[in-house]
């Protein structure tokens, strides 16, 4: 079973179920059918910038960050529960609101796109553009 946890920094009007569905569909479309776990956090711009400063230090505005479990420092210890812990995705809700307005989409659509983008990065799939 694919387990997705979603946390929101504040009460953003985004469906947790739709966010989870975006992760699950992306995993299934890429051949992940075994037990696994992904964590998603929707955060404010200020919080996202703190993560960018800490982990990237490049001063740019990142809408989504992915932290794959296989890129941790040191030896990875597999958990006793038998699940693949793929990692964490952090999405800037404020960026999604601005992008939705700019491109004429629903905020929920943009969040789903960013979650898909982050999920692909957890799977090691990297690309030049956000689609």
ABEGO torsion letter per residue (X at the ends): XBBBBBBBABBBBBBAAAAAAAAAAAAAAAGBABBBBBBBBBBBAAAAAAAAAAAAGAGBBBABBBBBAAABBEBBBBBAAGBBBAEBBBBBAAAAAAAAAAAGBBAAAAAAAAAAAAAAAAAGBBBABBX
